[in-house]
Amino acid sequence: MRGAARSVGRALHLPVTGTARGIRKATHAHGAGESGLGKLIELHAVNGAGDVMITVALASTVFFSVPTDEARGRVALYLAITMAPFTVLAPVIGPLLDRLPHGRRAAMAGAMLARALLALIIAGAVAGGGLELYPAALGVLVASKAYGVVRSAVVPRLLPPRFSLVKANSRVTLAGLLATGVAAPIGAGLHAIGDPWPLYGAFVIFVAGTFLSFSLPPKVDSAKGEDVALLAADEEHLHGPHRKEARRPGLRTVGPAVTHALGANAALRCLSGFLIFFLAFLLREHPLTGESAAVSLGIVGVAAGVGNALGTAVGSWLHSRAPEIIIVAAVAAVLGTAIVAALFFGAFLVAVLAAMAGFGQALAKLSLDALIQRDVPELVRTSAFARSETLLQVAWVFGGAVGIVMPLNGTLGLVVAAAIVAAGWLATLRGLLSSARHGTRPRPRVA
């Protein structure tokens, strides 16, 4: 009898332990376990799962629980109270964290713990209808951004031998996407139990992430050989007795190829924010043919997620081959899809645009990472990653703000989407092609 019980216990335990071993084997492959990158991959998966739990709870509370007109007002209020202050705070986060290079594990753990506690506050606000929902949501955004900035700075410290930064970033990003895809239906199931339950799930996930942050190798906290990227790279910022102090930190020491690539990526990130908010209201009012609003949003969301995952996989396979050309081609493909979707507006083309936007954003971001790895001196590389992430986040917020005020006209909305991408593509096309023709230039000087 006791032996039979042990056999049943092993049979029930095997799927869990087998899955855990399989995940650990995948995340720690090719030297990632020895370098510590595997731990970061797992931490980013936890981060993605926790964030999507909070997103499910906020979407159901702010968006789906009221009529469309009232929902637009609620989301506009949400943007005004959370996103507007966030656009002011976001540029400060990167420089602030630059001053804490020796406490990166603690910073990541703090960002996790803050979101765990804020999830409980939001749960109380959801249950009682309190206004503390909005400042708590702002806190979640700031903590999430702080985690993202530190994570970008940490990846170069954990590269295994003969492992490109593009490949490492693609693994980390893909782990977050997969975790999001797994956690989203779990969050929806918890929401069916009660409105606060996805937030309780987020609390548990982020507490686990707090402890996991401290499992990263101690070298994460080392700032040896690092410096700050500056906004100018001219003669007045050289080393030496006549060196002049730069007025403010920034990105121009990274070289023209990176700044043009950053502009193209900002256009795609702006498009992403625009589509999320515009399509959310458009599909709620005018669902895809034969589907409910929730299913319509789910179809578009899945299409965007699949496109993002595919772009990440393709970017990893391409490594750093002609990143300028890849960015030009990716933005051109998204622009062409947006124009076609605007001219022949329909359910299928909306899903295709969402998928192409996700694909282009992932591919262009990995190419930007490749350019930073290629053109930026190592001592300012982590700073360049942190600051580029901050600028891209601000672009996403701006796109979301445009999306929320647009009238619910599908053709007009996609014309605006195409215009956003066209502006970024035309502004950066010449610079990227020129950089590709001239090849790798000498490393820019660093102040």
Phi, psi and chi 1 to 4 in degrees:
 res  aa     phi    psi   chi1   chi2   chi3   chi4
   1 MET       -  -45.4 -174.2   70.2  176.5      -
   2 ARG   -65.4  -36.9 -170.1  174.9  -62.0  171.7
   3 GLY   -65.7  -38.1      -      -      -      -
   4 ALA   -65.4  -38.5      -      -      -      -
   5 ALA   -64.3  -40.7      -      -      -      -
   6 ARG   -63.5  -38.8  -80.6 -161.7  -62.0  -92.6
   7 SER   -64.1  -43.5  -61.4      -      -      -
   8 VAL   -63.5  -41.7  171.8      -      -      -
   9 GLY   -61.0  -42.7      -      -      -      -
  10 ARG   -64.9  -39.7  -79.6 -163.9  -62.8  -91.7
  11 ALA   -64.0  -38.3      -      -      -      -
  12 LEU   -75.8  -30.2  -65.4  174.1      -      -
  13 HIS   -79.4  -29.3 -168.1 -116.2      -      -
  14 LEU   -59.6  -45.8 -176.1   60.1      -      -
  15 PRO   -58.4  -38.4  -23.2   34.1      -      -
  16 VAL   -70.1  -52.0  176.6      -      -      -
  17 THR   -66.6  -36.8   56.9      -      -      -
  18 GLY   -64.7  -42.2      -      -      -      -
  19 THR   -64.1  -43.3  -59.1      -      -      -
  20 ALA   -61.8  -42.3      -      -      -      -
  21 ARG   -65.2  -38.5  -79.1 -163.8  -63.6  -93.2
  22 GLY   -64.1  -42.7      -      -      -      -
  23 ILE   -63.7  -45.1  -66.7  172.3      -      -
  24 ARG   -62.2  -39.3  175.9   58.5   59.6   89.3
  25 LYS   -63.8  -40.3 -175.8  176.8  179.4 -179.7
  26 ALA   -69.8  -43.4      -      -      -      -
  27 THR   -73.4  -23.7   57.7      -      -      -
  28 HIS  -102.7   11.7  -72.8 -126.2      -      -
  29 ALA   -73.3  159.6      -      -      -      -
  30 HIS    56.6   38.2  -55.2  110.3      -      -
  31 GLY    87.1   -1.9      -      -      -      -
  32 ALA   -67.1  -29.6      -      -      -      -
  33 GLY   -68.0  -44.3      -      -      -      -
  34 GLU   -69.0  -36.1  -69.0   77.7    6.1      -
  35 SER   -80.0  -19.7   72.2      -      -      -
  36 GLY    99.2   -6.3      -      -      -      -
  37 LEU   -63.0  -34.5 -178.8   63.5      -      -
  38 GLY   -59.3  -39.7      -      -      -      -
  39 LYS   -63.7  -39.7  -69.1  -76.2 -172.1 -177.4
  40 LEU   -67.4  -38.3 -177.1   62.1      -      -
  41 ILE   -59.5  -45.6  -68.6  171.9      -      -
  42 GLU   -65.3  -39.9  -66.8  168.0   -3.3      -
  43 LEU   -63.2  -39.9  178.3   63.5      -      -
  44 HIS   -68.9  -32.2 -168.1   62.5      -      -
  45 ALA   -64.2  -42.4      -      -      -      -
  46 VAL   -60.8  -42.4  168.8      -      -      -
  47 ASN   -60.2  -45.9  176.6   78.9      -      -
  48 GLY   -62.8  -40.9      -      -      -      -
  49 ALA   -65.1  -42.7      -      -      -      -
  50 GLY   -66.0  -42.6      -      -      -      -
  51 ASP   -62.0  -40.2  -86.2  -13.7      -      -
  52 VAL   -70.6  -29.2   79.1      -      -      -
  53 MET   -62.3  -44.7  -71.4  -77.3 -173.4      -
  54 ILE   -66.9  -38.3  -67.8 -179.2      -      -
  55 THR   -61.5  -43.6  -60.1      -      -      -
  56 VAL   -60.1  -44.1  167.5      -      -      -
  57 ALA   -65.7  -44.3      -      -      -      -
  58 LEU   -68.1  -39.0  -71.1  176.8      -      -
  59 ALA   -62.1  -42.5      -      -      -      -
  60 SER   -70.3  -29.7   60.1      -      -      -
  61 THR   -84.3  -47.8  -58.0      -      -      -
  62 VAL   -85.6  -28.6  176.6      -      -      -
  63 PHE  -109.5  -54.6 -176.4   71.0      -      -
  64 PHE   -86.6  -15.7  -78.0  111.6      -      -
  65 SER   -83.8   -4.7   61.3      -      -      -
  66 VAL  -134.9  166.1  -66.1      -      -      -
  67 PRO   -59.6  162.5  -23.2   32.9      -      -
  68 THR   -58.7  -47.5  -60.2      -      -      -
  69 ASP   -60.9  -42.9  -69.6  -20.2      -      -
  70 GLU   -68.7  -34.8 -173.3  178.3  -17.5      -
  71 ALA   -63.7  -39.4      -      -      -      -
  72 ARG   -62.3  -40.5  -66.5 -165.8   78.2  170.9
  73 GLY   -64.6  -40.9      -      -      -      -
  74 ARG   -65.0  -44.2  -80.5 -162.3  179.4 -166.6
  75 VAL   -68.2  -36.7  174.1      -      -      -
  76 ALA   -62.3  -41.6      -      -      -      -
  77 LEU   -63.6  -41.2  178.7   62.8      -      -
  78 TYR   -60.0  -44.4  175.0   83.4      -      -
  79 LEU   -64.7  -42.4  -78.2  175.9      -      -
  80 ALA   -64.6  -41.1      -      -      -      -
  81 ILE   -82.4  -30.8  -64.5  178.4      -      -
  82 THR  -106.4  -52.4   59.5      -      -      -
  83 MET   -70.3  -38.8  -66.9  -63.5 -169.8      -
  84 ALA   -61.8  -50.7      -      -      -      -
  85 PRO   -62.1  -31.7  -21.7   32.5      -      -
  86 PHE   -65.3  -36.3 -177.9   68.3      -      -
  87 THR   -64.1  -27.6   58.7      -      -      -
  88 VAL   -78.9  -39.5  177.2      -      -      -
  89 LEU   -76.9  -33.1  -69.4  171.9      -      -
  90 ALA   -56.6  -45.7      -      -      -      -
  91 PRO   -64.9  -17.4  -21.0   33.6      -      -
  92 VAL   -85.0  -25.5  178.3      -      -      -
  93 ILE   -63.6  -46.8  -64.2  171.9      -      -
  94 GLY   -59.6  -55.0      -      -      -      -
  95 PRO   -58.5  -37.1  -26.6   35.3      -      -
  96 LEU   -63.2  -44.8  177.4   62.2      -      -
  97 LEU   -71.2  -23.3  -67.4  172.9      -      -
  98 ASP   -59.1  -29.2  -84.2  -18.2      -      -
  99 ARG   -83.2   -3.7  -60.4  178.3 -177.2  -86.0
 100 LEU  -121.2   48.8  -59.0  171.8      -      -
 101 PRO   -68.7  -20.3   27.3  -34.4      -      -
 102 HIS   -91.9    3.0  -60.2  -70.7      -      -
 103 GLY  -128.5   38.6      -      -      -      -
 104 ARG   -69.7  -39.5  -72.2  172.4 -180.0  154.6
 105 ARG   -62.9  -42.2  -72.0 -175.0  -62.3  177.5
 106 ALA   -65.7  -37.0      -      -      -      -
 107 ALA   -64.9  -42.4      -      -      -      -
 108 MET   -66.8  -41.4  -63.3  175.0   88.9      -
 109 ALA   -63.9  -40.0      -      -      -      -
 110 GLY   -63.3  -39.4      -      -      -      -
 111 ALA   -64.7  -37.6      -      -      -      -
 112 MET   -67.2  -48.7  -67.9  -76.1 -179.7      -
 113 LEU   -64.0  -39.4 -178.4   59.1      -      -
 114 ALA   -59.4  -43.8      -      -      -      -
 115 ARG   -69.0  -31.7  -78.9  178.8  -73.4  173.5
 116 ALA   -62.4  -46.9      -      -      -      -
 117 LEU   -68.7  -39.3  -62.0  176.3      -      -
 118 LEU   -66.5  -30.9  -70.8  167.3      -      -
 119 ALA   -61.6  -38.7      -      -      -      -
 120 LEU   -67.5  -38.4  -68.3 -177.7      -      -
 121 ILE   -64.3  -43.1  -66.2  174.0      -      -
 122 ILE   -64.5  -36.7  -64.6  172.9      -      -
 123 ALA   -60.3  -42.5      -      -      -      -
 124 GLY   -64.9  -38.0      -      -      -      -
 125 ALA   -67.5  -38.7      -      -      -      -
 126 VAL   -63.5  -41.6  167.2      -      -      -
 127 ALA   -71.5  -37.5      -      -      -      -
 128 GLY  -104.7   -3.7      -      -      -      -
 129 GLY    71.6   26.3      -      -      -      -
 130 GLY   -78.2  155.5      -      -      -      -
 131 LEU   -76.4   -8.2  -70.9  177.5      -      -
 132 GLU   -65.2   -9.3   62.2  -91.7   22.9      -
 133 LEU   -54.6  -42.6  167.0   69.3      -      -
 134 TYR   -73.5  -50.9  -63.5  102.3      -      -
 135 PRO   -62.9  -32.3   17.2  -28.9      -      -
 136 ALA   -66.8  -39.1      -      -      -      -
 137 ALA   -65.0  -37.9      -      -      -      -
 138 LEU   -61.3  -42.5  171.3   61.2      -      -
 139 GLY   -60.3  -39.3      -      -      -      -
 140 VAL   -62.4  -43.7  168.7      -      -      -
 141 LEU   -60.8  -45.9  -77.4  172.1      -      -
 142 VAL   -64.2  -44.4  172.4      -      -      -
 143 ALA   -65.4  -38.9      -      -      -      -
 144 SER   -64.4  -41.6 -179.1      -      -      -
 145 LYS   -66.5  -40.6 -178.8   58.2 -166.0  170.5
 146 ALA   -60.4  -43.4      -      -      -      -
 147 TYR   -59.4  -45.4  161.6   82.6      -      -
 148 GLY   -62.3  -39.6      -      -      -      -
 149 VAL   -65.8  -45.8  168.9      -      -      -
 150 VAL   -65.3  -41.3  179.2      -      -      -
 151 ARG   -59.3  -41.9 -167.2  -97.4  -59.2  171.2
 152 SER   -62.2  -35.9  -63.7      -      -      -
 153 ALA   -75.2  -24.9      -      -      -      -
 154 VAL   -81.6  -34.9  162.5      -      -      -
 155 VAL   -51.8  -47.6  172.8      -      -      -
 156 PRO   -60.7  -23.1  -23.4   34.7      -      -
 157 ARG   -76.4  -16.2  -72.8  -86.3  168.0 -164.9
 158 LEU  -115.7   18.3  -59.9  178.3      -      -
 159 LEU   -70.1  127.8  -69.7 -179.8      -      -
 160 PRO   -68.5  165.4  -16.5   29.8      -      -
 161 PRO   -58.7  138.4  -23.4   33.1      -      -
 162 ARG    57.9   34.0  -61.4  179.2  -61.9  -81.5
 163 PHE  -115.9  118.5 -143.5   83.5      -      -
 164 SER   -75.2  154.8   72.9      -      -      -
 165 LEU   -64.3  -34.8 -170.2   58.5      -      -
 166 VAL   -63.2  -44.4  175.1      -      -      -
 167 LYS   -64.3  -41.4 -174.4  175.2 -178.5 -180.0
 168 ALA   -64.0  -46.6      -      -      -      -
 169 ASN   -63.1  -36.3  -82.7  -36.1      -      -
 170 SER   -66.9  -37.8   66.6      -      -      -
 171 ARG   -64.7  -45.1  -82.3 -158.8 -176.4 -173.3
 172 VAL   -63.3  -45.8  173.5      -      -      -
 173 THR   -63.6  -43.5  -58.0      -      -      -
 174 LEU   -63.4  -37.8 -169.2   57.6      -      -
 175 ALA   -62.4  -41.2      -      -      -      -
 176 GLY   -63.8  -40.5      -      -      -      -
 177 LEU   -65.0  -43.9  -71.5  171.1      -      -
 178 LEU   -63.9  -42.3  -68.2  174.4      -      -
 179 ALA   -63.2  -39.6      -      -      -      -
 180 THR   -62.1  -43.5  -62.4      -      -      -
 181 GLY   -63.4  -34.2      -      -      -      -
 182 VAL   -76.5  -41.0  171.1      -      -      -
 183 ALA   -76.1  -27.7      -      -      -      -
 184 ALA   -59.4  -51.0      -      -      -      -
 185 PRO   -66.2  -29.7   19.3  -30.3      -      -
 186 ILE   -65.5  -42.1  -64.7  174.9      -      -
 187 GLY   -62.2  -39.8      -      -      -      -
 188 ALA   -63.9  -39.1      -      -      -      -
 189 GLY   -64.8  -41.0      -      -      -      -
 190 LEU   -64.9  -35.7  -70.3  173.2      -      -
 191 HIS   -65.0  -31.8  178.0 -102.3      -      -
 192 ALA   -64.4  -27.9      -      -      -      -
 193 ILE   -72.8  -40.8  -60.4  173.8      -      -
 194 GLY   178.1  152.0      -      -      -      -
 195 ASP   -55.9  -40.4  -70.2  -13.9      -      -
 196 PRO   -78.0  -12.6   -9.9   25.8      -      -
 197 TRP   -64.0  -37.8  -81.4   93.8      -      -
 198 PRO   -59.8  -30.8  -22.6   33.0      -      -
 199 LEU   -73.2  -33.9  -64.6  158.8      -      -
 200 TYR   -65.0  -38.7  -62.2  147.9      -      -
 201 GLY   -62.6  -41.4      -      -      -      -
 202 ALA   -62.2  -39.2      -      -      -      -
 203 PHE   -58.7  -48.0  170.2   79.5      -      -
 204 VAL   -62.4  -43.6  172.8      -      -      -
 205 ILE   -63.7  -44.9  -69.0  170.1      -      -
 206 PHE   -71.5  -31.0  -76.5  129.1      -      -
 207 VAL   -63.1  -42.3  167.0      -      -      -
 208 ALA   -61.6  -40.7      -      -      -      -
 209 GLY   -63.9  -32.1      -      -      -      -
 210 THR   -60.5  -46.8  -58.3      -      -      -
 211 PHE   -70.2  -37.6  -70.1  101.8      -      -
 212 LEU   -65.2  -30.0 -171.5   58.0      -      -
 213 SER   -58.8  -37.3  -61.8      -      -      -
 214 PHE   -79.5   -5.9  -72.0  109.1      -      -
 215 SER   -83.9   -7.3   70.6      -      -      -
 216 LEU   -66.2  152.6  -65.4  171.9      -      -
 217 PRO   -62.3  150.4  -19.5   30.4      -      -
 218 PRO   -58.6  -24.9  -23.4   32.8      -      -
 219 LYS   -65.5  -14.9   61.5 -176.2  175.4 -178.1
 220 VAL   -59.9  -32.9  164.0      -      -      -
 221 ASP   -86.5    0.5  -70.6  -26.9      -      -
 222 SER   -84.4  135.5  171.2      -      -      -
 223 ALA  -114.9   21.0      -      -      -      -
 224 LYS   -61.0  127.3 -176.5  178.4  179.3 -179.2
 225 GLY    82.4    4.8      -      -      -      -
 226 GLU   -96.4  154.2  -66.1 -177.8    8.7      -
 227 ASP  -144.7 -172.1 -154.1  -25.2      -      -
 228 VAL  -109.6  132.6  177.0      -      -      -
 229 ALA   -71.5  141.0      -      -      -      -
 230 LEU  -114.5  159.3  -58.7  178.7      -      -
 231 LEU   -78.4   -5.3  -99.7  177.2      -      -
 232 ALA  -139.3  148.6      -      -      -      -
 233 ALA  -134.3   35.9      -      -      -      -
 234 ASP   -93.1 -173.2   50.2   31.0      -      -
 235 GLU   -63.4  -27.7  -65.5  -62.2  -35.6      -
 236 GLU   -75.2   -4.5   66.6  179.2    7.3      -
 237 HIS  -111.9   21.2  -62.5  107.2      -      -
 238 LEU   -75.7  159.6  -62.8  177.0      -      -
 239 HIS   -69.7  157.2  -75.9  -66.0      -      -
 240 GLY   129.5  178.1      -      -      -      -
 241 PRO   -65.7  -22.9   23.2  -33.0      -      -
 242 HIS  -101.9   16.0  -58.6  -65.9      -      -
 243 ARG   -62.3  137.0  171.8 -173.2  173.1 -172.7
 244 LYS  -104.3  147.4  -64.0 -177.2 -179.0  179.2
 245 GLU   -74.3  136.4  -68.1  -64.4  -33.7      -
 246 ALA   -75.2  147.8      -      -      -      -
 247 ARG   -72.9  -38.2  -68.8 -176.2  178.1  178.3
 248 ARG  -155.0  150.6   58.1  179.0  -63.3 -175.2
 249 PRO   -71.1  158.1  -16.7   29.9      -      -
 250 GLY   179.7 -142.8      -      -      -      -
 251 LEU  -125.1   -0.2  -77.9  171.2      -      -
 252 ARG   -77.0  -13.0  -74.7 -169.7 -173.8  167.5
 253 THR   -69.4   -7.6   44.9      -      -      -
 254 VAL   -80.8  -11.4  -59.7      -      -      -
 255 GLY    97.7  160.6      -      -      -      -
 256 PRO   -66.5  -34.8   22.0  -32.9      -      -
 257 ALA   -61.3  -42.7      -      -      -      -
 258 VAL   -69.6  -40.4  176.2      -      -      -
 259 THR   -66.1  -38.6   54.1      -      -      -
 260 HIS   -67.5  -40.7  -71.4  -56.1      -      -
 261 ALA   -63.6  -36.8      -      -      -      -
 262 LEU   -65.4  -38.4 -177.3   57.3      -      -
 263 GLY   -63.4  -42.5      -      -      -      -
 264 ALA   -64.6  -41.7      -      -      -      -
 265 ASN   -64.9  -35.6  -88.0  -94.2      -      -
 266 ALA   -63.1  -36.8      -      -      -      -
 267 ALA   -63.9  -42.7      -      -      -      -
 268 LEU   -68.7  -37.1  -68.3  179.5      -      -
 269 ARG   -68.5  -36.7 -164.0   65.2   66.2   91.6
 270 CYS   -62.7  -42.4 -175.0      -      -      -
 271 LEU   -59.7  -42.1  172.3   69.6      -      -
 272 SER   -59.3  -48.6  173.2      -      -      -
 273 GLY   -61.8  -40.4      -      -      -      -
 274 PHE   -62.0  -49.3  174.7   83.2      -      -
 275 LEU   -64.5  -38.4  -70.5  178.7      -      -
 276 ILE   -58.1  -49.7  -74.2  172.7      -      -
 277 PHE   -79.4  -40.7  -73.6   95.3      -      -
 278 PHE   -66.7  -48.2  176.4   71.1      -      -
 279 LEU   -68.6  -29.2  -69.0 -179.7      -      -
 280 ALA   -58.7  -45.2      -      -      -      -
 281 PHE   -80.3  -37.1  -73.1  109.3      -      -
 282 LEU   -62.3  -46.4  179.0   68.6      -      -
 283 LEU   -75.2  -21.9  -65.6  178.9      -      -
 284 ARG   -71.2  -39.7  177.7  172.0  176.2  171.5
 285 GLU   -80.9  -36.3 -168.7   71.2   14.9      -
 286 HIS  -132.1   80.5  -53.6  -71.4      -      -
 287 PRO   -62.7  163.5  -16.8   29.4      -      -
 288 LEU   -60.3  151.5  -59.6  179.7      -      -
 289 THR   -52.9  122.0  -54.8      -      -      -
 290 GLY    79.3    6.2      -      -      -      -
 291 GLU  -122.6  158.8  -56.3  -67.6  -11.4      -
 292 SER   -79.0  170.7   66.0      -      -      -
 293 ALA   -62.6  -43.5      -      -      -      -
 294 ALA   -64.0  -42.8      -      -      -      -
 295 VAL   -66.7  -39.0  171.7      -      -      -
 296 SER   -60.7  -46.8  -61.3      -      -      -
 297 LEU   -63.3  -37.6  -71.5  170.3      -      -
 298 GLY   -63.7  -41.0      -      -      -      -
 299 ILE   -62.7  -46.5  -69.5  172.2      -      -
 300 VAL   -65.8  -40.2  172.5      -      -      -
 301 GLY   -63.4  -42.4      -      -      -      -
 302 VAL   -65.0  -40.9  168.3      -      -      -
 303 ALA   -60.1  -43.4      -      -      -      -
 304 ALA   -64.6  -41.2      -      -      -      -
 305 GLY   -65.1  -42.5      -      -      -      -
 306 VAL   -63.8  -43.1  170.3      -      -      -
 307 GLY   -61.4  -41.6      -      -      -      -
 308 ASN   -63.2  -44.8 -157.6  -53.4      -      -
 309 ALA   -63.7  -40.9      -      -      -      -
 310 LEU   -65.2  -41.3 -175.9   59.5      -      -
 311 GLY   -62.8  -38.6      -      -      -      -
 312 THR   -63.6  -43.2  -59.6      -      -      -
 313 ALA   -65.9  -43.6      -      -      -      -
 314 VAL   -65.1  -41.0  171.4      -      -      -
 315 GLY   -62.3  -39.2      -      -      -      -
 316 SER   -65.2  -38.2  176.3      -      -      -
 317 TRP   -69.3  -38.0  173.6   68.4      -      -
 318 LEU   -75.1  -19.1  -70.6  173.3      -      -
 319 HIS    56.1 -124.2  -63.0  -67.8      -      -
 320 SER  -114.8   30.4   56.7      -      -      -
 321 ARG   -72.8  116.4  -57.5  171.2 -168.9  172.4
 322 ALA    42.9   61.7      -      -      -      -
 323 PRO   -61.1  -32.7   17.8  -29.9      -      -
 324 GLU   -62.8  -43.3  -62.7   97.6  -24.8      -
 325 ILE   -66.2  -38.2  -59.0  -59.6      -      -
 326 ILE   -61.6  -43.1  -67.8  173.6      -      -
 327 ILE   -64.5  -46.2  -67.0  172.8      -      -
 328 VAL   -57.9  -45.4  168.8      -      -      -
 329 ALA   -67.2  -41.4      -      -      -      -
 330 ALA   -63.5  -45.8      -      -      -      -
 331 VAL   -66.8  -38.3  179.6      -      -      -
 332 ALA   -62.9  -40.3      -      -      -      -
 333 ALA   -64.6  -41.9      -      -      -      -
 334 VAL   -65.4  -42.0  175.0      -      -      -
 335 LEU   -61.6  -45.8  175.2   58.3      -      -
 336 GLY   -61.0  -41.8      -      -      -      -
 337 THR   -64.6  -40.5  -54.4      -      -      -
 338 ALA   -64.6  -39.5      -      -      -      -
 339 ILE   -65.2  -45.6  -68.3  172.6      -      -
 340 VAL   -62.4  -42.8  171.8      -      -      -
 341 ALA   -64.5  -34.4      -      -      -      -
 342 ALA   -70.8  -39.7      -      -      -      -
 343 LEU   -72.7  -36.1  -68.1  175.2      -      -
 344 PHE  -124.5   57.6  -53.6  100.3      -      -
 345 PHE   -56.4  131.1  179.9   79.3      -      -
 346 GLY  -171.0  168.7      -      -      -      -
 347 ALA   -59.7  -45.9      -      -      -      -
 348 PHE   -62.6  -44.4  174.0   73.4      -      -
 349 LEU   -70.1  -29.5  -72.7  176.6      -      -
 350 VAL   -63.8  -44.7  167.7      -      -      -
 351 ALA   -64.6  -40.3      -      -      -      -
 352 VAL   -63.6  -41.3  170.1      -      -      -
 353 LEU   -63.7  -42.0  175.8   59.0      -      -
 354 ALA   -60.6  -43.4      -      -      -      -
 355 ALA   -65.2  -43.6      -      -      -      -
 356 MET   -67.8  -36.8 -176.6   55.6   71.0      -
 357 ALA   -63.3  -42.8      -      -      -      -
 358 GLY   -64.6  -42.3      -      -      -      -
 359 PHE   -62.3  -49.6  177.0   83.9      -      -
 360 GLY   -64.6  -39.8      -      -      -      -
 361 GLN   -63.3  -45.0  179.7  178.6  -53.8      -
 362 ALA   -65.1  -45.1      -      -      -      -
 363 LEU   -66.4  -42.8 -167.1   55.0      -      -
 364 ALA   -67.2  -37.1      -      -      -      -
 365 LYS   -65.9  -42.8  179.4   59.4  171.6   66.0
 366 LEU   -65.1  -34.5  -70.6  173.2      -      -
 367 SER   -68.9  -37.4  -61.8      -      -      -
 368 LEU   -61.3  -42.6  172.2   62.7      -      -
 369 ASP   -58.9  -40.3  -68.3  -13.7      -      -
 370 ALA   -63.8  -40.4      -      -      -      -
 371 LEU   -67.0  -40.0  -76.3  169.9      -      -
 372 ILE   -62.6  -42.2  -67.3  176.7      -      -
 373 GLN   -64.3  -36.4 -176.0 -175.0   32.1      -
 374 ARG   -78.4  -42.9 -172.9 -167.2   76.0 -176.3
 375 ASP  -102.7  -16.6  -69.6   -4.2      -      -
 376 VAL   -98.7  129.3  179.4      -      -      -
 377 PRO   -58.0  147.4  -21.8   32.0      -      -
 378 GLU   -59.5  -34.4 -175.6  177.1   -0.7      -
 379 LEU   -69.5  -15.5   76.1  164.7      -      -
 380 VAL  -119.3    9.4  -65.6      -      -      -
 381 ARG   -66.6  -43.8 -166.2  174.8  -68.2  154.3
 382 THR   -64.2  -37.3   54.9      -      -      -
 383 SER   -64.5  -40.2  177.6      -      -      -
 384 ALA   -63.1  -40.9      -      -      -      -
 385 PHE   -63.1  -44.6  -88.7  108.3      -      -
 386 ALA   -61.8  -43.8      -      -      -      -
 387 ARG   -73.4  -35.9  -65.4  169.3 -167.3  -78.6
 388 SER   -65.2  -39.6   66.5      -      -      -
 389 GLU   -61.7  -39.0  -75.3  -67.2  -32.3      -
 390 THR   -64.1  -44.4  -61.1      -      -      -
 391 LEU   -64.8  -38.3  -69.5  175.4      -      -
 392 LEU   -66.3  -36.4  -67.3  177.6      -      -
 393 GLN   -66.1  -39.8 -176.3   63.8   31.7      -
 394 VAL   -62.3  -38.8  171.3      -      -      -
 395 ALA   -62.6  -39.5      -      -      -      -
 396 TRP   -63.7  -42.9 -176.0   89.8      -      -
 397 VAL   -62.9  -42.3  171.6      -      -      -
 398 PHE   -62.5  -44.8  176.1   76.7      -      -
 399 GLY   -60.6  -40.4      -      -      -      -
 400 GLY   -62.6  -39.7      -      -      -      -
 401 ALA   -63.3  -39.2      -      -      -      -
 402 VAL   -65.5  -41.5  174.6      -      -      -
 403 GLY   -62.8  -34.0      -      -      -      -
 404 ILE   -74.0  -26.3 -168.2   65.1      -      -
 405 VAL   -95.7   -2.9  -59.8      -      -      -
 406 MET   -73.0  140.9  -77.1  -69.2  -61.5      -
 407 PRO   -64.4  153.0   21.3  -30.8      -      -
 408 LEU   -82.0   65.9  -61.5 -178.3      -      -
 409 ASN  -119.7  113.5 -178.2  -58.7      -      -
 410 GLY   -59.4  -47.8      -      -      -      -
 411 THR   -62.3  -46.0  -59.9      -      -      -
 412 LEU   -62.1  -42.9  176.0   61.3      -      -
 413 GLY   -61.4  -42.5      -      -      -      -
 414 LEU   -74.8  -25.3  -64.5 -168.6      -      -
 415 VAL   -63.8  -43.5  166.7      -      -      -
 416 VAL   -63.2  -40.9  171.2      -      -      -
 417 ALA   -59.6  -44.9      -      -      -      -
 418 ALA   -63.5  -37.8      -      -      -      -
 419 ALA   -65.3  -37.9      -      -      -      -
 420 ILE   -60.6  -47.9  -69.1  172.0      -      -
 421 VAL   -68.1  -40.7 -177.6      -      -      -
 422 ALA   -61.3  -40.7      -      -      -      -
 423 ALA   -61.1  -45.2      -      -      -      -
 424 GLY   -67.5  -38.3      -      -      -      -
 425 TRP   -68.4  -46.9 -169.9   66.9      -      -
 426 LEU   -67.2  -34.4  -66.5  174.0      -      -
 427 ALA   -70.8  -24.5      -      -      -      -
 428 THR  -114.6   -9.6   59.3      -      -      -
 429 LEU   -58.0  -51.8  174.7   62.7      -      -
 430 ARG   -62.5  -43.2 -176.6  176.3  177.8 -178.0
 431 GLY   -65.2  -41.0      -      -      -      -
 432 LEU   -67.8  -43.2  -73.0  169.8      -      -
 433 LEU   -65.1  -39.1  -67.4  178.9      -      -
 434 SER   -63.2  -42.1  176.1      -      -      -
 435 SER   -63.9  -39.6  175.2      -      -      -
 436 ALA   -65.4  -38.1      -      -      -      -
 437 ARG   -67.9  -38.2  -78.2 -162.9  -57.8  -90.7
 438 HIS   -85.3  -11.5  -70.5   90.0      -      -
 439 GLY    73.6 -165.1      -      -      -      -
 440 THR   -68.9  123.7  -55.4      -      -      -
 441 ARG   -92.0  166.7  -61.2 -173.4  176.1 -171.6
 442 PRO   -57.4  145.9  -23.8   33.2      -      -
 443 ARG   -57.9  134.1  -70.4  -73.9  172.5   85.9
 444 PRO   -64.9  151.4   20.2  -29.6      -      -
 445 ARG   -69.8  152.6  -61.1 -178.1  179.4   93.4
 446 VAL  -123.4  131.8  179.3      -      -      -
 447 ALA   -75.7      -      -      -      -      -
